[in-house]
Amino acid sequence: MKTNKIFAGLLLAASVVSVGCSDDFLEVTPPTQNPIEEYYTTEEHVYEALVAAYDPLHWPDWNGSQYNPVNIMSDIMADDIWVGGSDRTDNQFWHLMMNYEANPENCMSGLWTCEFTGIKRCNDVLTYIGWAADDISAENQALFNAQARVLRAYYYNNLWKFWGNIPFYMENLEFPYLAEQRTADEVYDAVITDLEDVIDANVLPMRWEDTSTEDNVGKVSQAMAYMLYAEMVMYQNDDSRYQKALGYMQDIISSTEYQLMRPYSAIFEETGEWGSESIFEINYKSQNAVRSYNGPLVAGGTILPRLITPYGYSANAGDTEGIDQGWGFCPVRLETYDMYAEGDQRRDVTCFDANAHGTYEHRYQDTGYFLGKYIAKTANLEGQLADGDLNFNNNLRIYRYAETLLNAAELLVRTGGDTGLASQYLNEVHGRSGLTDTVDPTIENIINERRLEFVGEGKRYWDLVRTGMAATTLRPDSYGYRTNTWSESKKYLPIPQAEIDAAQGTLTQNNY
């Protein structure tokens, strides 16, 4: 049973720096009513602020206004899953995103708020470290600083990929709280340079030694920073940094701190969380979880499994899967199921066959298959104390060692490196699936292997965009669900109109 999550004992205490959706969120009053400059002068209190900087990682799946699970927000724009739900008006902005017709009045806005809150909290930590320097050892100052900056880069990475041209600041704003809007290239340059500086400092461990305690579980590591760096460099197609990114991937591999988990199904079980393959996960807990619709930002679980599990599901007699009910979003496409070779273990883990295991109410875009990696199981609600919808304990996998190997293989090919080594990395992932053939290390084969490996993990859409395959792959389908073709003008989502209005003329809207 999983009871310890990222700083679980401190998450509620971290509400001393909780934020709202107004300018007032930049004015923080600590619970002691001491001036903020006096409160954050001890290591204990700065650590609280660091805990609070991690907290927005948990919010996007349901932030009180929108369902924005990051993996799903990416994948609905690709070609592996449908949106589903009751009809095209159910989570309508998802359907609009899927068809590349999101508009400022009806688009994803929750993630924007969550990530900018995270950035604000990271900046707070960096400020408070200076205030408390006399009370914090040099070692811990460096650790706190590195964690805050890697987290900030992660939050900016999500904003940059979805919106590109965003308000950007490395120090928190003063009244009237208006930041300069930077182009996507400018955002990339600033974030990647800062991330390089953190990586070069080399103060984070490659892997935290003991992730079984709440003191360490869920912290960013050097390996996580390497993976974030490679993701950004590869998405930007920044070939001037390919060699450095490759070196980081090979550092992870040669460290022997990570390895592929077997069988593939074990990765997504509760017992597989923070296992040998896991480089970074967003932690959720069910035991004593108090997340609720009235308190969506407090410590607890996730709503993702409820969203993506068959609606009105009832298991066949004797079935031991323990599948709970869901809302029928994100059915897996038939073409996705069919792309797997017979014997590929990833197929049945990825594509839960609802008709083979029970009965359910077929909803919009139904295929009979649902995303098995995060399927709702009753056991994963054990011990929750508030709203069951929001408290499944499924951790969200962000970076896995399989991606390290595939990144390394791709970067070797792109830099003219050792093709034998690229083949070794590629086929280590391919072979773990149970298949016995070998795959040649070409860019096409590596991208295809990434697709097979990461369905439902938020990778496919970005791979299609960065490789130039989006315009030829993301086209109208034969079902009449997607009627538009992706184009470069659709690369970035429209900025929510409420943000445009609040910016008092300082934000330029993206093309949409």
N, C-alpha and C positions, 0 to 999 in steps of 0.2 A: 504494500500500500504506500502510495506516495504522499508524504505529508510535508516535506521540506521543499520549498520553492525559493525562487530568487528573493533573498532577504525577507522571507515571509514574515518573520516576526517584526520587521520594521516598516512594512509597507503602509500600515495604518498610521504609524507614528509619522511617516513622511508626509501626511496630509498637512503638516505645517507649511508646506510650500505648494499646496494644491492651487490650481488656477481655474479661472472662469473664462468665458468668451467675451471679455471686454477689456478696456484699457486698465481696469483695476487689477487685472491679474499680475501686473508688473509691480504692484504695491503689496508686499507680503508682510503680514503681522504675525510674528511667532506666538505660540500659545502662552508664553510667559509675559507677553506684552512688553518685553524689552525691545528697544530699537533693534532693527535687523542687524545693524553694524556691531552690536554687542552680542547678539545671540550667536551668530556664526563666527565665533572666535575660539571654538574648541574643536578638537578632532571629532568628538562624538557628534556634534551638531553638523559639521561639514559632511560627515559620513551619512547623516540623515538626508542631506541634500543630494548626495550621490545616489542613494537609494531612490529618491524621488526622480532623479534623472533617468533611471531605468524604467520607472513605472509606466510612462507612455507607450513602451513596447507592447503592453498588454491591451491597450484600448481600442485599436482600430476595428476589431471584429464587431464591436458594438460600443460606441462612445456616447450613447444616450440619444443620438439623432439618426445615425446611419449604420448599416452593416457594411463594413469595409475590410474584411479579412484580406491582408495584403496578397496572399497567394492567389486567392480567388479573383481579386480585382485585376490581377495580371492575366490570369488564365482565361477569363471570359472573353478577352480580346484576341485570343489565339484560336487554335483549331482542334483542341482536345475535348473540351466540355461545352455543353450548352448552359444557358442561364436557368431555365426551368421555372419553378414556382407555379402559382395557380394560372397565370396568364401573363401577357406582355406588360400589364400594369403593375404586377407584383414585383417590388423593388425595381420600378421602371427605369431608374437611372442605370442599373446593371444592363438592362436590355438595350438601352441607348448606347452605352459604351461598347457592347458587343457588336453593334451595327455601325459604329463609328459616326454616331450622330448625337453625341452628348452636347448639351448646350449650357450656357452659364447658369440658367435658372433650374436646370435639372441634371446635375452631374455629381460626381463624387466630391464631397466637401469635408466629410468627417476625417479622412486621412490627413488632409491639409491642416486641420486644427490640431490633431494629435501630434504630428511631426513637428510643427512649429512650437508646440508646448514643450516637446522634448528638447528642442534646440535651446529654448529659453532656460530650461532647467540645467542643461549642460553648461551654458554660459554662467549661470549662477554659481555652480560648483567651482569653476575656474576663478571667479571673483572671490569666493569665500576662502579658497585655499590661501590666498594672499592675506586675508584678514586674520586667519588662524595660523599663520606660518610659525609663530613661536610655540604653538602647542602640538604641532604635527611633525613627526620625524621626516627627514629628507626623503627617506624611502617611501613613506606613505604619501607624501606630497606628490612624488613622481607617479605613484600608482593611481592616485585619485585623478591627477591631471590627465594621464594617458587614457583611463577609462572614459572620462567625460568627453575627451576629444574624439575617440573612436565612436562613441555613441552619437555624438553630434554629426560625425561624417555619415553614419548609418541613416539618421533621420534626414539629412540633406540628400543622401543618395535616393531615397524614396521620392522626395519632392522633385528632385532633378529628373528622374526617369519619367515620372508621370506628367509633370508640368513644364519642365525645362527652364523657362524664363521666370524666375521667382524672386521675391524680396530676399535679400541676403545680408546677413550681419554676423560677425564673430563676437561682438560685445552687445549686451542687451541695450535696447533703445531707451531714449528719454523722450519725454513729451515733445511732440504729439505722436510718438511711437510709429513713425513712418520710415521704412527702410528703403534703400535704393534697390530697384529691380535690376537684376543682372541677367545677361543672356545665359543660355544653357552652357555655352563654352566657357564663359567667365566663372560660372558657378563650379564647373568641373575643375578648372585650373586652380581655384582657391581651395577647394575641398581636397583634391588629390595632393596638392603641395603640403597642406597641413597634415594629411594622413601619412605622407612620406616622413615628415618630421617626427611624428609619434613613433612610427615603425623604427626609424633609425635610432631613437632613444633606447629601444630594446629593454624596456622595463617590465613589460607584461610577460608572463610565462607563456610558453608555447601551448601548454594545457595546464589548467589549474589542477594541482595535485590531488585534491580531495573535493569532488563535487557531490559528495554524499551529505554534506552539511550545508545549512542555509547560509553560512558565511561565504561560501564560494560558488554555489550552484547558480549558474546563469551569468556569471561575469564574463565580459569580453576578454579575449585572450590575444596573444600575438598571432596565432593561427587565424582567428576570426578577422583581425585587422588585415592580414594577408589576403584572405578571401574577399573581403570588401574591396580592397585595392584592385585585385584582379578583375572583379566584376565591373568596377567603374572603368578601368583601363580598356577592357575588352568591349564594353558597350560603347565607349567613345571611339573605338577603333584607333586608339592612340598607339601607333606602332613604335613610337619613340620610347615607350615604356614597356613594350612587350617583354623584352629581355629581363627587365627587373621583375615584372610580374611572374615570369617563368621561374626566376630564381627563388621567389617567395614560395611558389608551389613546390619546388624541389626541396626547399628547406623543411616544409611540412612533411613531405614524404620521407626525407632522410632522418627526420627526428624520431621516427618510429613511434611517436605518441598516438598515432591514429592508424586504424586499419579498417577494411571493409567488414561489416557485420554479416554473419551468415546464420540462418537463411535470410533472404531479403525481407521476408515478412516480419522478422524480429525487430527491424528498425522502427516500426510504427506501433509496436506494443508498448504498454506502460513500462515493462521491464527493459525495453530497449532505449528508453530516454537517457540521454547523456552517456550512451554506450560508446564502444570503441570507434564508431564511425562519426559520432556527433562532434562537430566543430562549434556550432552555435545553434541554440534553440531559444524560443520564447516560452517561458515557463508558465504553466497554469496548474492550479491545484483544485481538488474537490473537497478534500478533508478540511472541515471547519470553514469552508468557503462561504463568504457572505456577500458576494457580488449579486446585485439585484437590479431590477429595472429602475428602482428609485435611487440606487447607488451603483451605477455601472463602472465607476472608476476605482472602486475599492478592490482589495485583494480577493482573488478567487479564480474561477475557471473561465472557459471560453464557450461561446455559442456556436462556433464553427461546426461541430458535429451535428447539432440540431438542424442547422441550415441545410446540410448536404445529404441527409439520410431520407429514405423513402417516407412519404407522407402516409400516416395511418398504418404503418408497418406492423405485421403480425407474423411471427416466426412459425414455420411448420412444426408439427409435433416432433419432439426429439431433437430439434435443432439446438446446438449448444453454443451458437455464436453470441447469444445475449444481446442482440441488436435492439436498441431502443427505437422510438418513433422520431420522425423528423418532419421537415417542411418541404422536401422534394426539390430543393434547388441543386443546380450543377450536375444534372445527369451526364454521365460520360458518353461521348459519341460512339456510335457503332463502329465508325471508322477507327477510333482509338483502340477499341477492343480487338479489331481485326488486324491491326498493324503488328501485333505481337506474334512471333513465331510459336508454333506448338512447342510446349516444354519450357517456355520462358516464364519463370516464377513470378516475374513482375506483373504479368497480366492479371492474375486472379487477386493479387494484393491490391492492385490499382483499381480494378473494375469489379466491384461487388455486384454479383448477379442476384438481384432482388427476387426475381421470379423463381430461381432455383432454391431459395432459402425460405420463402414465405409469401405472403400476399400483402398488397399495399394499394393505395389509390393512385392510379396513373394520373399524372399532372402534365402541364404544358411541356412539350419537347421531350417527353418520356422516351427512354430507350431500353429500360430495364436494368441499366447499369448505373452504379453510383460510386463516388470516390471512396474506395475502401480504406485508404490510408488513414482517414480521419472519421470513419463511420461512427455513429453514436452507439456506444455500448453502455448498458445500465450500470455495469461495474465501474465505469469511469465517472459516475456521479456519486460514488460512495462517500458519505460523510458530509455532503454539502448542506448548508444551513439556510439557504435563502431561495433563490429562483433556479430551479433545475435547468431551465433553458440556458442559463449563463454560466454554469459551473462544471462543465466537463473538464476533466484533467488532462486532456490531450495537449502535449507540448507541440508548438508549431516549429517544425524543422526549417531552419534558415540556410545553414551551410553544412554539407556532409562531405566526408572524405572522398566519396565517389566523384563529387564535383571537382575536388582538388586534382584527382587523376585525370579527369577529362579536360580540365583547364590546361594542365601541363601538356597533355597530348596535343591539344589544339595549338598552344603557343609554340611547341616544338615545330609543328608543321609550318606555322606562319612565319617563323624566324629561320627556316631552313636548317633546323637542328637534326638531331639523331632520330631518324625514322624508326629504327629498331626500338629505341626507348619509347617513342610515341606509341608504337604498336603494343608494347608491353603494358603501358598505362591504360590504353583503350581496352585491351582484351582482358585486363584484370577486372574491369567493371563488367564487360560483356560476359565473361565466363562466370562471374558470381551469380548471374541470372539462371544458371543451370544449362545454358547452351554450350555446345562443345565445338562449334565452328569458330573460326577466327575472322576478324574484320580488318581490312586494310586501313591504315591511318590516313584517310583523306578528310578534308574539312567536311564534306557531305556526310561521310560515315560518322564522324564525331558528333556533328549536330543531330543526326538521327539517333545516336546512342543517348545523347542528352534527353531527347524527347521521350524515348522509352523509359529512361531512368527516373525522370522528374515530373511526370504527369501530376498535376494538382499541387505542385510545389512552387509555382510562380516563376518558372524559368523560360518556358517556351516562347511567350510573346516577345520577350526582350531578345532572345536568340534570333527570331525571325527578323526583327527590326535591324539589329546590328549587322547581320550577314547580308542584308539587302534582299532577303527572301520574302518579306512581308507582302509586297505589292503583288507578287505572283501567287502567293499561297493563301492570303486572306482575302478571298473573293466571294461573291454570292454563291450560296449553296443550292443544292437541288431541292431542298425542303421548303425554301422560301422564308427561312428564319433570318439569315443574313442576306441583305439585299444590296449592300454597299461594298465597294472595294476599298481596302486600306490604301492610303497614299501618304506621301511625306507631309502633307498639310494636316494629317490626322495624328502625327507623331506625338503631339502633346495635347492633353486634355484642356478644355476651356477652364480658365480660372473661375471659381465660383463667383457669381455676381455680387453676393454679399461682401466678398473680399475686395472686389473692384470698387464698390460703393464706399466701403470703409477707408479705402486708401486715398480718398480725396483727390483723385486725378493723378496719382503717382504710379499707378499700375497700368500697363498696356495689355489688353486682352490678347491671348493666343489666337491664332487662326483655328477655326473649327467648322 
